[in-house]
């Protein structure tokens, strides 16, 4: 996975192994960064890694 890679919503869902509603909740509450290009929502791969790292640190 490249740090500058932009993922679609289904790709991000698959990598996090969560459903569509859960992913959109993360995006809506800004716990997961994203950008919109036209009408397409994209999630930077590094944002997923940052989210997972924060989640692990909070659990420790």
mmCIF file as Biopython writes it, N, C-alpha, C and O atoms, coordinates in Angstrom:
data_model
#
loop_
_atom_site.group_PDB
_atom_site.id
_atom_site.type_symbol
_atom_site.label_atom_id
_atom_site.label_alt_id
_atom_site.label_comp_id
_atom_site.label_asym_id
_atom_site.label_entity_id
_atom_site.label_seq_id
_atom_site.pdbx_PDB_ins_code
_atom_site.Cartn_x
_atom_site.Cartn_y
_atom_site.Cartn_z
_atom_site.occupancy
_atom_site.B_iso_or_equiv
_atom_site.auth_seq_id
_atom_site.auth_asym_id
_atom_site.pdbx_PDB_model_num
ATOM 1   N N  . UNK A ? 1  ? 0.850   -1.183 0.000  1.0 0.0 1  A 1 
ATOM 2   C CA . UNK A ? 1  ? 0.000   0.000  0.000  1.0 0.0 1  A 1 
ATOM 3   C C  . UNK A ? 1  ? 0.890   1.238  0.000  1.0 0.0 1  A 1 
ATOM 4   O O  . UNK A ? 1  ? 1.760   1.393  0.857  1.0 0.0 1  A 1 
ATOM 5   N N  . UNK A ? 2  ? 0.662   2.109  -0.964 1.0 0.0 2  A 1 
ATOM 6   C CA . UNK A ? 2  ? 1.411   3.362  -1.053 1.0 0.0 2  A 1 
ATOM 7   C C  . UNK A ? 2  ? 0.730   4.411  -0.187 1.0 0.0 2  A 1 
ATOM 8   O O  . UNK A ? 2  ? -0.496  4.448  -0.085 1.0 0.0 2  A 1 
ATOM 9   N N  . UNK A ? 3  ? 1.541   5.269  0.441  1.0 0.0 3  A 1 
ATOM 10  C CA . UNK A ? 3  ? 0.998   6.313  1.309  1.0 0.0 3  A 1 
ATOM 11  C C  . UNK A ? 3  ? 0.154   7.332  0.560  1.0 0.0 3  A 1 
ATOM 12  O O  . UNK A ? 3  ? -0.753  7.928  1.140  1.0 0.0 3  A 1 
ATOM 13  N N  . UNK A ? 4  ? 0.445   7.542  -0.743 1.0 0.0 4  A 1 
ATOM 14  C CA . UNK A ? 4  ? -0.297  8.543  -1.500 1.0 0.0 4  A 1 
ATOM 15  C C  . UNK A ? 4  ? -1.486  7.937  -2.249 1.0 0.0 4  A 1 
ATOM 16  O O  . UNK A ? 4  ? -2.136  8.620  -3.041 1.0 0.0 4  A 1 
ATOM 17  N N  . UNK A ? 5  ? -1.768  6.670  -2.002 1.0 0.0 5  A 1 
ATOM 18  C CA . UNK A ? 5  ? -2.871  5.984  -2.664 1.0 0.0 5  A 1 
ATOM 19  C C  . UNK A ? 5  ? -4.208  6.515  -2.161 1.0 0.0 5  A 1 
ATOM 20  O O  . UNK A ? 5  ? -4.385  6.732  -0.962 1.0 0.0 5  A 1 
ATOM 21  N N  . UNK A ? 6  ? -5.147  6.722  -3.077 1.0 0.0 6  A 1 
ATOM 22  C CA . UNK A ? 6  ? -6.502  7.149  -2.722 1.0 0.0 6  A 1 
ATOM 23  C C  . UNK A ? 6  ? -7.442  5.962  -2.894 1.0 0.0 6  A 1 
ATOM 24  O O  . UNK A ? 6  ? -7.482  5.337  -3.954 1.0 0.0 6  A 1 
ATOM 25  N N  . UNK A ? 7  ? -8.189  5.661  -1.848 1.0 0.0 7  A 1 
ATOM 26  C CA . UNK A ? 7  ? -9.077  4.503  -1.855 1.0 0.0 7  A 1 
ATOM 27  C C  . UNK A ? 7  ? -10.526 4.927  -2.035 1.0 0.0 7  A 1 
ATOM 28  O O  . UNK A ? 7  ? -10.937 5.995  -1.581 1.0 0.0 7  A 1 
ATOM 29  N N  . UNK A ? 8  ? -11.289 4.078  -2.701 1.0 0.0 8  A 1 
ATOM 30  C CA . UNK A ? 8  ? -12.729 4.291  -2.794 1.0 0.0 8  A 1 
ATOM 31  C C  . UNK A ? 8  ? -13.360 3.843  -1.481 1.0 0.0 8  A 1 
ATOM 32  O O  . UNK A ? 8  ? -12.708 3.203  -0.656 1.0 0.0 8  A 1 
ATOM 33  N N  . UNK A ? 9  ? -14.621 4.180  -1.296 1.0 0.0 9  A 1 
ATOM 34  C CA . UNK A ? 9  ? -15.332 3.762  -0.088 1.0 0.0 9  A 1 
ATOM 35  C C  . UNK A ? 9  ? -15.343 2.237  0.039  1.0 0.0 9  A 1 
ATOM 36  O O  . UNK A ? 9  ? -15.042 1.729  1.119  1.0 0.0 9  A 1 
ATOM 37  N N  . UNK A ? 10 ? -15.680 1.481  -1.019 1.0 0.0 10 A 1 
ATOM 38  C CA . UNK A ? 10 ? -15.648 0.015  -0.880 1.0 0.0 10 A 1 
ATOM 39  C C  . UNK A ? 10 ? -14.248 -0.533 -0.553 1.0 0.0 10 A 1 
ATOM 40  O O  . UNK A ? 10 ? -14.128 -1.503 0.195  1.0 0.0 10 A 1 
ATOM 41  N N  . UNK A ? 11 ? -13.206 0.071  -1.099 1.0 0.0 11 A 1 
ATOM 42  C CA . UNK A ? 11 ? -11.848 -0.375 -0.787 1.0 0.0 11 A 1 
ATOM 43  C C  . UNK A ? 11 ? -11.505 -0.118 0.674  1.0 0.0 11 A 1 
ATOM 44  O O  . UNK A ? 11 ? -10.911 -0.973 1.332  1.0 0.0 11 A 1 
ATOM 45  N N  . UNK A ? 12 ? -11.874 1.052  1.184  1.0 0.0 12 A 1 
ATOM 46  C CA . UNK A ? 12 ? -11.618 1.374  2.592  1.0 0.0 12 A 1 
ATOM 47  C C  . UNK A ? 12 ? -12.428 0.462  3.506  1.0 0.0 12 A 1 
ATOM 48  O O  . UNK A ? 12 ? -11.932 0.023  4.544  1.0 0.0 12 A 1 
ATOM 49  N N  . UNK A ? 13 ? -13.669 0.176  3.125  1.0 0.0 13 A 1 
ATOM 50  C CA . UNK A ? 13 ? -14.496 -0.741 3.902  1.0 0.0 13 A 1 
ATOM 51  C C  . UNK A ? 13 ? -13.837 -2.110 3.994  1.0 0.0 13 A 1 
ATOM 52  O O  . UNK A ? 13 ? -13.797 -2.720 5.062  1.0 0.0 13 A 1 
ATOM 53  N N  . UNK A ? 14 ? -13.326 -2.584 2.873  1.0 0.0 14 A 1 
ATOM 54  C CA . UNK A ? 14 ? -12.692 -3.904 2.841  1.0 0.0 14 A 1 
ATOM 55  C C  . UNK A ? 14 ? -11.422 -3.931 3.692  1.0 0.0 14 A 1 
ATOM 56  O O  . UNK A ? 14 ? -11.167 -4.907 4.397  1.0 0.0 14 A 1 
ATOM 57  N N  . UNK A ? 15 ? -10.637 -2.873 3.627  1.0 0.0 15 A 1 
ATOM 58  C CA . UNK A ? 15 ? -9.387  -2.851 4.399  1.0 0.0 15 A 1 
ATOM 59  C C  . UNK A ? 15 ? -9.640  -2.779 5.893  1.0 0.0 15 A 1 
ATOM 60  O O  . UNK A ? 15 ? -8.908  -3.383 6.677  1.0 0.0 15 A 1 
ATOM 61  N N  . UNK A ? 16 ? -10.677 -2.041 6.297  1.0 0.0 16 A 1 
ATOM 62  C CA . UNK A ? 16 ? -11.005 -1.948 7.718  1.0 0.0 16 A 1 
ATOM 63  C C  . UNK A ? 16 ? -11.933 -3.073 8.179  1.0 0.0 16 A 1 
ATOM 64  O O  . UNK A ? 16 ? -12.134 -3.282 9.375  1.0 0.0 16 A 1 
ATOM 65  N N  . UNK A ? 17 ? -12.494 -3.790 7.206  1.0 0.0 17 A 1 
ATOM 66  C CA . UNK A ? 17 ? -13.444 -4.867 7.486  1.0 0.0 17 A 1 
ATOM 67  C C  . UNK A ? 17 ? -14.643 -4.353 8.293  1.0 0.0 17 A 1 
ATOM 68  O O  . UNK A ? 17 ? -15.031 -4.933 9.307  1.0 0.0 17 A 1 
ATOM 69  N N  . UNK A ? 18 ? -15.216 -3.243 7.805  1.0 0.0 18 A 1 
ATOM 70  C CA . UNK A ? 18 ? -16.404 -2.660 8.414  1.0 0.0 18 A 1 
ATOM 71  C C  . UNK A ? 18 ? -17.430 -2.405 7.317  1.0 0.0 18 A 1 
ATOM 72  O O  . UNK A ? 18 ? -17.106 -2.443 6.130  1.0 0.0 18 A 1 
ATOM 73  N N  . UNK A ? 19 ? -18.655 -2.147 7.720  1.0 0.0 19 A 1 
ATOM 74  C CA . UNK A ? 19 ? -19.733 -1.886 6.774  1.0 0.0 19 A 1 
ATOM 75  C C  . UNK A ? 19 ? -19.753 -0.447 6.291  1.0 0.0 19 A 1 
ATOM 76  O O  . UNK A ? 19 ? -19.032 0.416  6.793  1.0 0.0 19 A 1 
ATOM 77  N N  . UNK A ? 20 ? -20.597 -0.220 5.304  1.0 0.0 20 A 1 
ATOM 78  C CA . UNK A ? 20 ? -20.725 1.096  4.685  1.0 0.0 20 A 1 
ATOM 79  C C  . UNK A ? 20 ? -21.173 2.159  5.698  1.0 0.0 20 A 1 
ATOM 80  O O  . UNK A ? 20 ? -20.609 3.252  5.739  1.0 0.0 20 A 1 
ATOM 81  N N  . UNK A ? 21 ? -22.172 1.843  6.501  1.0 0.0 21 A 1 
ATOM 82  C CA . UNK A ? 21 ? -22.672 2.804  7.489  1.0 0.0 21 A 1 
ATOM 83  C C  . UNK A ? 21 ? -21.595 3.173  8.499  1.0 0.0 21 A 1 
ATOM 84  O O  . UNK A ? 21 ? -21.457 4.340  8.865  1.0 0.0 21 A 1 
ATOM 85  N N  . UNK A ? 22 ? -20.834 2.183  8.947  1.0 0.0 22 A 1 
ATOM 86  C CA . UNK A ? 22 ? -19.765 2.441  9.918  1.0 0.0 22 A 1 
ATOM 87  C C  . UNK A ? 22 ? -18.694 3.336  9.307  1.0 0.0 22 A 1 
ATOM 88  O O  . UNK A ? 22 ? -18.189 4.240  9.972  1.0 0.0 22 A 1 
ATOM 89  N N  . UNK A ? 23 ? -18.343 3.090  8.042  1.0 0.0 23 A 1 
ATOM 90  C CA . UNK A ? 23 ? -17.324 3.915  7.390  1.0 0.0 23 A 1 
ATOM 91  C C  . UNK A ? 23 ? -17.825 5.348  7.227  1.0 0.0 23 A 1 
ATOM 92  O O  . UNK A ? 23 ? -17.099 6.296  7.527  1.0 0.0 23 A 1 
ATOM 93  N N  . UNK A ? 24 ? -19.055 5.510  6.755  1.0 0.0 24 A 1 
ATOM 94  C CA . UNK A ? 24 ? -19.590 6.861  6.586  1.0 0.0 24 A 1 
ATOM 95  C C  . UNK A ? 24 ? -19.728 7.581  7.931  1.0 0.0 24 A 1 
ATOM 96  O O  . UNK A ? 24 ? -19.615 8.805  7.986  1.0 0.0 24 A 1 
ATOM 97  N N  . UNK A ? 25 ? -19.970 6.834  9.017  1.0 0.0 25 A 1 
ATOM 98  C CA . UNK A ? 25 ? -20.011 7.447  10.345 1.0 0.0 25 A 1 
ATOM 99  C C  . UNK A ? 25 ? -18.627 7.984  10.708 1.0 0.0 25 A 1 
ATOM 100 O O  . UNK A ? 25 ? -18.519 9.085  11.248 1.0 0.0 25 A 1 
ATOM 101 N N  . UNK A ? 26 ? -17.572 7.226  10.419 1.0 0.0 26 A 1 
ATOM 102 C CA . UNK A ? 26 ? -16.201 7.695  10.673 1.0 0.0 26 A 1 
ATOM 103 C C  . UNK A ? 26 ? -15.900 8.951  9.859  1.0 0.0 26 A 1 
ATOM 104 O O  . UNK A ? 26 ? -15.263 9.879  10.357 1.0 0.0 26 A 1 
ATOM 105 N N  . UNK A ? 27 ? -16.355 8.980  8.615  1.0 0.0 27 A 1 
ATOM 106 C CA . UNK A ? 27 ? -16.119 10.142 7.753  1.0 0.0 27 A 1 
ATOM 107 C C  . UNK A ? 27 ? -16.930 11.350 8.239  1.0 0.0 27 A 1 
ATOM 108 O O  . UNK A ? 27 ? -16.419 12.469 8.286  1.0 0.0 27 A 1 
ATOM 109 N N  . UNK A ? 28 ? -18.198 11.114 8.601  1.0 0.0 28 A 1 
ATOM 110 C CA . UNK A ? 28 ? -19.080 12.197 9.043  1.0 0.0 28 A 1 
ATOM 111 C C  . UNK A ? 28 ? -18.560 12.854 10.317 1.0 0.0 28 A 1 
ATOM 112 O O  . UNK A ? 28 ? -18.642 14.073 10.465 1.0 0.0 28 A 1 
ATOM 113 N N  . UNK A ? 29 ? -18.027 12.055 11.232 1.0 0.0 29 A 1 
ATOM 114 C CA . UNK A ? 29 ? -17.527 12.583 12.504 1.0 0.0 29 A 1 
ATOM 115 C C  . UNK A ? 29 ? -16.070 13.011 12.419 1.0 0.0 29 A 1 
ATOM 116 O O  . UNK A ? 29 ? -15.476 13.412 13.420 1.0 0.0 29 A 1 
ATOM 117 N N  . UNK A ? 30 ? -15.499 12.927 11.231 1.0 0.0 30 A 1 
ATOM 118 C CA . UNK A ? 30 ? -14.116 13.350 10.954 1.0 0.0 30 A 1 
ATOM 119 C C  . UNK A ? 30 ? -13.066 12.573 11.741 1.0 0.0 30 A 1 
ATOM 120 O O  . UNK A ? 30 ? -11.968 13.071 11.989 1.0 0.0 30 A 1 
ATOM 121 N N  . UNK A ? 31 ? -13.415 11.347 12.132 1.0 0.0 31 A 1 
ATOM 122 C CA . UNK A ? 31 ? -12.413 10.480 12.757 1.0 0.0 31 A 1 
ATOM 123 C C  . UNK A ? 31 ? -11.545 9.841  11.692 1.0 0.0 31 A 1 
ATOM 124 O O  . UNK A ? 31 ? -10.461 9.337  11.986 1.0 0.0 31 A 1 
ATOM 125 N N  . UNK A ? 32 ? -12.026 9.860  10.443 1.0 0.0 32 A 1 
ATOM 126 C CA . UNK A ? 32 ? -11.276 9.355  9.296  1.0 0.0 32 A 1 
ATOM 127 C C  . UNK A ? 32 ? -11.289 10.442 8.226  1.0 0.0 32 A 1 
ATOM 128 O O  . UNK A ? 32 ? -12.348 10.905 7.805  1.0 0.0 32 A 1 
ATOM 129 N N  . UNK A ? 33 ? -10.105 10.835 7.798  1.0 0.0 33 A 1 
ATOM 130 C CA . UNK A ? 33 ? -9.980  11.913 6.808  1.0 0.0 33 A 1 
ATOM 131 C C  . UNK A ? 33 ? -10.369 11.415 5.414  1.0 0.0 33 A 1 
ATOM 132 O O  . UNK A ? 33 ? -10.171 10.248 5.075  1.0 0.0 33 A 1 
ATOM 133 N N  . UNK A ? 34 ? -10.921 12.319 4.627  1.0 0.0 34 A 1 
ATOM 134 C CA . UNK A ? 34 ? -11.266 11.993 3.239  1.0 0.0 34 A 1 
ATOM 135 C C  . UNK A ? 34 ? -11.290 13.272 2.431  1.0 0.0 34 A 1 
ATOM 136 O O  . UNK A ? 34 ? -11.212 14.376 2.970  1.0 0.0 34 A 1 
ATOM 137 N N  . UNK A ? 35 ? -11.400 13.099 1.127  1.0 0.0 35 A 1 
ATOM 138 C CA . UNK A ? 35 ? -11.559 14.249 0.240  1.0 0.0 35 A 1 
ATOM 139 C C  . UNK A ? 35 ? -12.563 13.900 -0.828 1.0 0.0 35 A 1 
ATOM 140 O O  . UNK A ? 35 ? -12.792 12.730 -1.132 1.0 0.0 35 A 1 
ATOM 141 N N  . UNK A ? 36 ? -13.154 14.918 -1.387 1.0 0.0 36 A 1 
ATOM 142 C CA . UNK A ? 36 ? -14.145 14.732 -2.433 1.0 0.0 36 A 1 
ATOM 143 C C  . UNK A ? 36 ? -13.593 15.294 -3.729 1.0 0.0 36 A 1 
ATOM 144 O O  . UNK A ? 36 ? -13.141 16.437 -3.792 1.0 0.0 36 A 1 
ATOM 145 N N  . UNK A ? 37 ? -13.641 14.468 -4.754 1.0 0.0 37 A 1 
ATOM 146 C CA . UNK A ? 37 ? -13.212 14.876 -6.092 1.0 0.0 37 A 1 
ATOM 147 C C  . UNK A ? 37 ? -14.460 14.763 -6.972 1.0 0.0 37 A 1 
ATOM 148 O O  . UNK A ? 37 ? -14.906 13.667 -7.311 1.0 0.0 37 A 1 
ATOM 149 N N  . UNK A ? 38 ? -15.006 15.920 -7.329 1.0 0.0 38 A 1 
ATOM 150 C CA . UNK A ? 38 ? -16.292 15.901 -8.029 1.0 0.0 38 A 1 
ATOM 151 C C  . UNK A ? 38 ? -17.337 15.360 -7.077 1.0 0.0 38 A 1 
ATOM 152 O O  . UNK A ? 38 ? -17.578 15.937 -6.017 1.0 0.0 38 A 1 
ATOM 153 N N  . UNK A ? 39 ? -17.961 14.247 -7.454 1.0 0.0 39 A 1 
ATOM 154 C CA . UNK A ? 39 ? -18.944 13.603 -6.580 1.0 0.0 39 A 1 
ATOM 155 C C  . UNK A ? 39 ? -18.376 12.361 -5.901 1.0 0.0 39 A 1 
ATOM 156 O O  . UNK A ? 39 ? -19.079 11.676 -5.159 1.0 0.0 39 A 1 
ATOM 157 N N  . UNK A ? 40 ? -17.104 12.077 -6.158 1.0 0.0 40 A 1 
ATOM 158 C CA . UNK A ? 40 ? -16.483 10.857 -5.634 1.0 0.0 40 A 1 
ATOM 159 C C  . UNK A ? 40 ? -15.755 11.121 -4.318 1.0 0.0 40 A 1 
ATOM 160 O O  . UNK A ? 40 ? -14.970 12.063 -4.214 1.0 0.0 40 A 1 
ATOM 161 N N  . UNK A ? 41 ? -16.015 10.295 -3.330 1.0 0.0 41 A 1 
ATOM 162 C CA . UNK A ? 41 ? -15.332 10.382 -2.029 1.0 0.0 41 A 1 
ATOM 163 C C  . UNK A ? 41 ? -14.121 9.467  -2.094 1.0 0.0 41 A 1 
ATOM 164 O O  . UNK A ? 41 ? -14.227 8.317  -2.521 1.0 0.0 41 A 1 
ATOM 165 N N  . UNK A ? 42 ? -12.969 9.979  -1.669 1.0 0.0 42 A 1 
ATOM 166 C CA . UNK A ? 42 ? -11.729 9.190  -1.645 1.0 0.0 42 A 1 
ATOM 167 C C  . UNK A ? 42 ? -11.088 9.315  -0.275 1.0 0.0 42 A 1 
ATOM 168 O O  . UNK A ? 42 ? -11.105 10.377 0.347  1.0 0.0 42 A 1 
ATOM 169 N N  . UNK A ? 43 ? -10.520 8.202  0.181  1.0 0.0 43 A 1 
ATOM 170 C CA . UNK A ? 43 ? -9.868  8.144  1.488  1.0 0.0 43 A 1 
ATOM 171 C C  . UNK A ? 43 ? -8.388  7.871  1.261  1.0 0.0 43 A 1 
ATOM 172 O O  . UNK A ? 43 ? -8.039  6.835  0.695  1.0 0.0 43 A 1 
ATOM 173 N N  . UNK A ? 44 ? -7.505  8.778  1.690  1.0 0.0 44 A 1 
ATOM 174 C CA . UNK A ? 44 ? -6.068  8.526  1.543  1.0 0.0 44 A 1 
ATOM 175 C C  . UNK A ? 44 ? -5.660  7.301  2.367  1.0 0.0 44 A 1 
ATOM 176 O O  . UNK A ? 44 ? -6.117  7.128  3.497  1.0 0.0 44 A 1 
ATOM 177 N N  . UNK A ? 45 ? -4.806  6.461  1.800  1.0 0.0 45 A 1 
ATOM 178 C CA . UNK A ? 45 ? -4.360  5.246  2.495  1.0 0.0 45 A 1 
ATOM 179 C C  . UNK A ? 45 ? -3.702  5.594  3.822  1.0 0.0 45 A 1 
ATOM 180 O O  . UNK A ? 45 ? -3.868  4.871  4.804  1.0 0.0 45 A 1 
ATOM 181 N N  . UNK A ? 46 ? -2.958  6.693  3.863  1.0 0.0 46 A 1 
ATOM 182 C CA . UNK A ? 46 ? -2.298  7.071  5.120  1.0 0.0 46 A 1 
ATOM 183 C C  . UNK A ? 46 ? -3.317  7.423  6.193  1.0 0.0 46 A 1 
ATOM 184 O O  . UNK A ? 46 ? -3.032  7.266  7.380  1.0 0.0 46 A 1 
ATOM 185 N N  . UNK A ? 47 ? -4.515  7.900  5.801  1.0 0.0 47 A 1 
ATOM 186 C CA . UNK A ? 47 ? -5.559  8.217  6.775  1.0 0.0 47 A 1 
ATOM 187 C C  . UNK A ? 47 ? -6.054  6.946  7.463  1.0 0.0 47 A 1 
ATOM 188 O O  . UNK A ? 47 ? -6.371  6.964  8.652  1.0 0.0 47 A 1 
ATOM 189 N N  . UNK A ? 48 ? -6.120  5.839  6.711  1.0 0.0 48 A 1 
ATOM 190 C CA . UNK A ? 48 ? -6.510  4.569  7.328  1.0 0.0 48 A 1 
ATOM 191 C C  . UNK A ? 48 ? -5.457  4.127  8.333  1.0 0.0 48 A 1 
ATOM 192 O O  . UNK A ? 48 ? -5.785  3.707  9.443  1.0 0.0 48 A 1 
ATOM 193 N N  . UNK A ? 49 ? -4.192  4.224  7.940  1.0 0.0 49 A 1 
ATOM 194 C CA . UNK A ? 49 ? -3.101  3.831  8.836  1.0 0.0 49 A 1 
ATOM 195 C C  . UNK A ? 49 ? -3.103  4.703  10.092 1.0 0.0 49 A 1 
ATOM 196 O O  . UNK A ? 49 ? -2.905  4.196  11.196 1.0 0.0 49 A 1 
ATOM 197 N N  . UNK A ? 50 ? -3.324  6.006  9.934  1.0 0.0 50 A 1 
ATOM 198 C CA . UNK A ? 50 ? -3.375  6.919  11.085 1.0 0.0 50 A 1 
ATOM 199 C C  . UNK A ? 50 ? -4.540  6.572  12.006 1.0 0.0 50 A 1 
ATOM 200 O O  . UNK A ? 50 ? -4.393  6.576  13.228 1.0 0.0 50 A 1 
ATOM 201 N N  . UNK A ? 51 ? -5.693  6.273  11.421 1.0 0.0 51 A 1 
ATOM 202 C CA . UNK A ? 51 ? -6.872  5.919  12.217 1.0 0.0 51 A 1 
ATOM 203 C C  . UNK A ? 51 ? -6.602  4.653  13.034 1.0 0.0 51 A 1 
ATOM 204 O O  . UNK A ? 51 ? -6.894  4.608  14.229 1.0 0.0 51 A 1 
ATOM 205 N N  . UNK A ? 52 ? -6.049  3.640  12.396 1.0 0.0 52 A 1 
ATOM 206 C CA . UNK A ? 52 ? -5.757  2.380  13.090 1.0 0.0 52 A 1 
ATOM 207 C C  . UNK A ? 52 ? -4.747  2.624  14.207 1.0 0.0 52 A 1 
ATOM 208 O O  . UNK A ? 52 ? -4.915  2.108  15.312 1.0 0.0 52 A 1 
ATOM 209 N N  . UNK A ? 53 ? -3.706  3.399  13.938 1.0 0.0 53 A 1 
ATOM 210 C CA . UNK A ? 53 ? -2.688  3.681  14.952 1.0 0.0 53 A 1 
ATOM 211 C C  . UNK A ? 53 ? -3.294  4.412  16.156 1.0 0.0 53 A 1 
ATOM 212 O O  . UNK A ? 53 ? -3.005  4.060  17.299 1.0 0.0 53 A 1 
ATOM 213 N N  . UNK A ? 54 ? -4.132  5.426  15.907 1.0 0.0 54 A 1 
ATOM 214 C CA . UNK A ? 54 ? -4.792  6.152  16.994 1.0 0.0 54 A 1 
ATOM 215 C C  . UNK A ? 54 ? -5.678  5.223  17.813 1.0 0.0 54 A 1 
ATOM 216 O O  . UNK A ? 54 ? -5.705  5.286  19.042 1.0 0.0 54 A 1 
ATOM 217 N N  . UNK A ? 55 ? -6.400  4.363  17.108 1.0 0.0 55 A 1 
ATOM 218 C CA . UNK A ? 55 ? -7.306  3.426  17.772 1.0 0.0 55 A 1 
ATOM 219 C C  . UNK A ? 55 ? -6.518  2.458  18.668 1.0 0.0 55 A 1 
ATOM 220 O O  . UNK A ? 55 ? -6.947  2.144  19.778 1.0 0.0 55 A 1 
ATOM 221 N N  . UNK A ? 56 ? -5.378  1.996  18.181 1.0 0.0 56 A 1 
ATOM 222 C CA . UNK A ? 56 ? -4.536  1.102  18.976 1.0 0.0 56 A 1 
ATOM 223 C C  . UNK A ? 56 ? -3.961  1.806  20.202 1.0 0.0 56 A 1 
ATOM 224 O O  . UNK A ? 56 ? -3.900  1.227  21.287 1.0 0.0 56 A 1 
ATOM 225 N N  . UNK A ? 57 ? -3.541  3.056  20.024 1.0 0.0 57 A 1 
ATOM 226 C CA . UNK A ? 57 ? -2.987  3.820  21.146 1.0 0.0 57 A 1 
ATOM 227 C C  . UNK A ? 57 ? -4.035  4.083  22.224 1.0 0.0 57 A 1 
ATOM 228 O O  . UNK A ? 57 ? -3.727  4.050  23.415 1.0 0.0 57 A 1 
ATOM 229 N N  . UNK A ? 58 ? -5.279  4.346  21.805 1.0 0.0 58 A 1 
ATOM 230 C CA . UNK A ? 58 ? -6.346  4.584  22.761 1.0 0.0 58 A 1 
ATOM 231 C C  . UNK A ? 58 ? -6.687  3.315  23.544 1.0 0.0 58 A 1 
ATOM 232 O O  . UNK A ? 58 ? -7.066  3.382  24.713 1.0 0.0 58 A 1 
ATOM 233 N N  . UNK A ? 59 ? -6.550  2.162  22.893 1.0 0.0 59 A 1 
ATOM 234 C CA . UNK A ? 59 ? -6.880  0.890  23.534 1.0 0.0 59 A 1 
ATOM 235 C C  . UNK A ? 59 ? -5.789  0.447  24.510 1.0 0.0 59 A 1 
ATOM 236 O O  . UNK A ? 59 ? -6.038  -0.375 25.392 1.0 0.0 59 A 1 
ATOM 237 N N  . UNK A ? 60 ? -4.594  0.987  24.355 1.0 0.0 60 A 1 
ATOM 238 C CA . UNK A ? 60 ? -3.473  0.555  25.214 1.0 0.0 60 A 1 
ATOM 239 C C  . UNK A ? 60 ? -3.522  1.178  26.588 1.0 0.0 60 A 1 
ATOM 240 O O  . UNK A ? 60 ? -2.652  0.912  27.417 1.0 0.0 60 A 1 
#
